[in-house]
Amino acid sequence: MNVDRVTLKFFIIQSMITVTQFLSAYLVIVLFVANKGAVDYGKWLLASSIASLVAMIDFGIPRAWVNSELTKNPKTSNFSDIECVNLFKYEFSRAICLMIIGILAAFILRLTEPEIAVLILLFFVFQAFRIMSLALEAITRSRSRVLGTGLILLESFLIPSSLTLLLLLNTSLEIMAAVIAIIELMLLTLFLQIVFSNRNIFGHGLALWNQSVEVKRLFKKHISQGRKFQLFPLGNLSFNELSHVLVGTFLGAETLTTYRALKLIPNLFFSASGVVTTAFSVNLRRISGEHGKASVLKHKYVQTMLMTLASLMTCLILSFLFFGNSFYLAHFESLGIASRDAFLLSIVSCTCVIWTSQLAILSAQNQVDQFSFQYLITNIAYSILVVLAIYKLGNTGFIMCLVVQAIFLAFFGYHEVIREKEKRNEQYA
């Protein structure tokens, strides 16, 4: 398969996943605000963000493990059953720890915030099932891209559609959290059956479990490489979940809902850039050592990124001009989001993504040692500053923080690009 076909295939796959996830997120927040109110959605988001924040701290072990296996089997990318059990065993240990932390958190909060305490417990259980599902989902994608994509789309559709139905039935937040935890458990069982298809899961799996390495040995083996793979996800976690926790804790649930509604627009642009990056990253890794081919592919990457962002920006501008409040703002009028905020956010988000588009190339070619740390620190600083900015300036403060964050990331990123070029010139000299 040539480069163009591979890139087009990944572009289509990622576009399907991204559109499904974005529309699901938009629908859920609209229905939540309409049926439950901004305060209840803020509580829901705060509890889920706390659980996600803890669940995503995996020390980079899963990514380091996948990278190690791909290095050993670059052509097949088909992991053996025993290696899959090694990974699942590590995620199972993390899941047990998550449940214990969730119980302790609920116990501490039961007197002051009983409703939040129950929600946090249920979300920790949900995240425990989810991290095991994600490990099996990654293994499935390595064996069959089509099947893996189908599973992601199934999960992206199943949970939001269930939440939509429960919201329309006006069920309590606790019942909704319990239902999505049960759905995730059902998905986990399905993923187990797929990964170990045509086998006795309990008999065969138990035998492999006894043959697999200890979690401590797996941790020691991959922890040094895992640090590199952990910093970028932690940076993304700081931009999303950490900022949610800080805004919800210090400014209240209703302000958190407004913040989340505003972030839908930047997330749309970031997701669109992620589609292009994921589509090109596979081939960038493959030909990163071939200077001529890599330069051509980088040029195509930049062209595709600009075309995608320009198309998205054009669609948003037309929607604001011809459809007005019915497209976006009508659902969030009660939150105090003005048309000026939405329009300005669209322009700022598009500009920020263009500034930082070169950074994806560094990530794709694993040239991230220095910049990944800078990326993490910048996003942590953003999460702290956005609380102060929203408190003092309202929605305008969030927009200003987004611009400052993008400027810093672009500065650090282009510094790393220059360093990478200097190293390459020294190699060819």
N, C-alpha and C positions, 0 to 999 in steps of 0.2 A: 504494500500500500504506500503510495507516495505521500509526501509531506502535506500537500494540499488536501487530499482526501482524509487523512488522519485529522488534520486541523478542523475541517468542515464537520466531520463526524462528532468530534468533541464539542464543537461550538453548538451544534443542534441539540446534543444531549444536555449540555449545561443550560442552554436557553430554556428547554422544557422544565428542568428542575427549578431554575430561578424564577420563572414566571409563575409556576405553581406555588412556590413558597411565598413569593411576594403577595400574590392575590389572596392566599390563605391568611397571611398576617394582617393584611388590610381588612379583610372581611371580619376577622375575629375582633379586632379592636373597634370597628364600627358597630358591630352587634353588641359588644360589651358595653360601650358607652351609651348606646341607645336603650338597652334593656336593664343594665345593672347600675349605670352611672359611673362617673369618672373616679370616684373614691374606691369603689369595689374593684375596678380594673387596676387601679394603682396598687391595691393590696395584693391582688393576684400577681401582678408583674414583679412586685418587690419580693414576694415569697419565691417565685420561680427563678428570679435572678440570683438570689442568695444560694439556692441549690445548684444552679448552673455554675456559679462562680467556684464553688468547692469541687464540683464534679469534673470540671475541665482541667484541674491541676493534676496532670498525669505524668509529670517529669519528662515528657517527650518520649517515653518508652515505646508506646505503640508505633509512632512514626519512625523511630530509630530501628525498631524490629522490622517494619516493612521495608525500609531502605536497605537494611542488611540482607534480607531475603532476596530483594530485587538485584542486589549486587552479586549474590551467589548464583541467581537464575535469571539473567537479564533477558533471555529470549522467551522463556515460558511464562514467568511471573505466576506460576502455579504452585502454591505452597502445599507442602505435605500435611497430612492429617495431624501428625505429631507436633509440627510447628504451629499449626492453627490452635491446637490445644494449649501449647505454651502461652500464646498470646491471650487466649480466653481465660486461662488460669490466673494470669496477672489482672485482667479486668474483673474477674469474679472476686478477687481479693479486694480490689478497690470498691466494688459494689457493696461488699459486707461492711467495709469501713464507712462508706457513705450512709448506710442505714443506721449505723451506730451514732454517727454525728447528727443525723436527722432526729433520732430519738432524744439525744442530749439537748439539742437546740429547742425542740418542742417542750421538753421538761423545764428548761430555763424560762421560756417565754409564756408558759401556761397561765401564770398569775397575772402578768401585765397585759399581754396581748393574746388571749386564748384563741381568737379566730385565726390570727396569723400563725400561731403555734401549730395548729392542725394542718394548715395549708403547707407550711414548711416541711412538716413530717411527710406529708403525701408527695410533695415535690421531690424530696430526697429519695423516696422509694421509686418514684418515676425515673429519676436520673440514674439510680442504681441499675434498673432494668435497661435503660437507654445506652449506657456506656458498654454493656455487654452486647446489645444489639448492634451498635456501631462497629464493634470489632468484627462480628460475624458478617456484617454488611460489607466491610472493606475486603474481607476474604472472598466473599461472593463476587464482588466487582472485579477482583483480580482473575477470577476464573471465567466470568461471563459479564462483559460490560453491559449487554442488553438486559440481562436478568438483574444485575445490580442496580441499573437505572430504574427498572420497573419497581424494585423494592423501595427505592428512595421516593419515587412518585406515589407509591401506595401509602407510605408513612406520611408524606406531605399532604395527602388528601384525607386520609382516614382520621387523624387526630383533629384537624380543623373542622371537618364536616361533623364529627361527633360533638365538638364544642358548640358549633352552630345550632345543632338540634337541641342540645341541653340549654343553651341560652334562650331559644325560642320557647322552651318548656318552663323557663324561669326556675331552674333548679339552683340549689345553693352552691357556693364556691367549693365547699368541701366535697360534695358529690361529684362535681365536675373534675376536680383534681383526682379523686379516686377512680373515676372512669378512664381518664387518660393513662393512669398507671396500669390499670387492667389491660387496656389496649396495647400498651408497650410490652407487657408480659406476653400477650398473645403473639405479637410480632417477634419477640425473642424466641418463642417456641417454634415459630415458622422458620426463622433464620437458622436455628439449630438443625431442623429437619433438612433444609436445603444444603447446608454446608456438609453435613454427614448423610447425604442422600443414599438410599439403597443400603443402608446399614442400620444395625440395631444401635440407636443412639445411646441407650443406657449401658448395654453390654460392651459395645465397641468403645464408647466414650469413656467408660470406667477404666477399661484396660489402658487406653491412651493416657488417661489422667495419671495413672500409677507410673507410667513410663516417662511422663513429662518432667522437665526440670523444675526445681524449686523456685518459687517466686523470688527469693533472695538472690539466687544465682542469676536469674533473668534480669533482675534489677541491676546487679553489679556489672553484668555484661554490657548493658546498653545505656547506663546512666551518663557516661561521659559524652557519648554522641547525642543522647537525648536532650541535653541542655540546649544544644543548637536548635533542635526542632521544637523546643517548648517555648522559646521566647516570642516568636511571631504569634502563635495562638494566644499566649498570655497578653500580648499587646492588643489583639482583637477583643479579648475578654475584658480588658480594662476599658476599651472604648464603648463597649456595649453593657455587659452585666455590672461591672464595677460602677460605671456612671449611673446606672439605674438604682443600684443600692444606695449610693451617696445622695442622689437627688431625692429618692423616696424617703430616706431616713431624716434628712435635714430640712427638706422643703415640703414634705407631705405627699400623700397618695395622689391628690388631684393634680398637683404640679408635675408629678411623675407621668401621669397620663398625657398631659399636654406635651411634655418633652418627648414621649414616645411617639405621639402623633406627628410631631414635627420631624422626628428622625426618619419617618417613612420616606421622605423625599431624598435625603442623602443616601439612605440605604438602597434606594432604587438605582442611583448612579453607581454606588460601590458594587452592587450586585451585577450590574451590566458590565463594569470593568472586570469583575471576577470571572464572568463568562468568557470574555476574550482571553484573559490570562490563563485560565485553565485549559482552554482549547490549544493555546500555543505552547504551554509549559512542557508538555510531553515531548514535542519535537525539539524544543530548546535544550532539554536535558540530553536528548539523543545525539545532537550535533554540536554540543557546546565546545567540543575540541576541534571542530572544523571551522576555522575562522571565516572563510568565504561564505559558506552556507549559513552560518549563524548570523552574519551581518545582513544577508538578504532576508532571513526570517524575522530579525528584529525590525527591519524596515516594514515588512508586511504587518507585523504586530502593531506598530505605531499607527499605520494607515487604518487598520481594522478598528483599533481603539477609537480613533478620532471619528470615523464614520458612524460607529455605534453610538457614541456619546452625542454627536450632532443630530442623529435621527431621534434619539430619546428626547433631547432638548427641544427639537422642533415639535414633537408630539405634545410635550407638556405645554409649550407656549400656545399652540393652537387650541389645546383643551381649555386653558385659562381664558383665551380670547373669545372662543365661540360657545363654550359650555358654561363658563363662569363658575358660580358656586356649586352647581350640581355635580361637578366632577370630583372635587376633593373637599372643598371647604364646607359644604352644606352639612356634612356628617360631623364636623368638629366646631361648629359655630359656638356651642356652649363652652368650649375650651378657650375661647378668646383668640383663636388663630385668624389673623387677617389675611386678605389676599396679597398684601404687600409682603408679608412674611413668607408665604408660599412661593411667590415669584422670585424674591431675593434668594431664598434657599436653593431654588432650582439653579440659578446662575452660579451661586457660590459652590454648590456641590459639583457641578459640571467642571468648573475651573479647578477645584481641588483635585479631582480625579485626573485631569490632564497633567497637572503639576507632578503628581506622584506616579504616573503610569510607568516611568522607567524603573521604578523600584521592583515591579513584578519580575523583570528580567533578572535582577540580582537574586531574587528568591528562587526563581525557576532553575537557575544554574548553581544553586547552593552557595552563592557568594554572600553570605548573610551573617558571618560571625560578628562583625563589628556593628553593622547597621541594625541587626535584630535587637541588640541591647538598647540602642538609641530609640528604636521604634517602641519598645516596651516603656521606657522612661517617659517618652513624649505622650503616650496615651494615658499613663497614670497621672501625669501632670494635667492633661486635658480633663480627666474625670474629676479632679479636685477643683480646677479653675471653673468648670462649667457650673458647679453648684453656686459659687460666688457670683458668677456672671449672671445667671438666671435670677438670683436673689436681688441683685442690684439693677439689672437692665431688662429683665423679662426675656421674651423671645429673641430680641436683638442680641442679648448676651450670648445665647447659644450659637447664633450665626457668627458672631465675632470669634468665639472659641474655635469653631470649625475652621475658619480662615487661618488663625494663628497656628493651629495644629498642622494644617496642610503646608504652611510656609516652613515650619521646622522640619517636617518630614521630607519635603522637597530639598531643603538645604542639606540635610544629612545624607539623603539618597544620592544626590548629584555628587556629593563629596566622595561617596563610595564608588560611584560610576567612574569618576576620574581616577581614583586609586586603582580600580580594576583595569582601566586602559593603560595606566603606567606599568602595572605588573606585566600585562600582555606584551607591551612594547619591549620591556626588558627581556622577555622570553624569546621574542623574535629577533632581537638585536644580535 
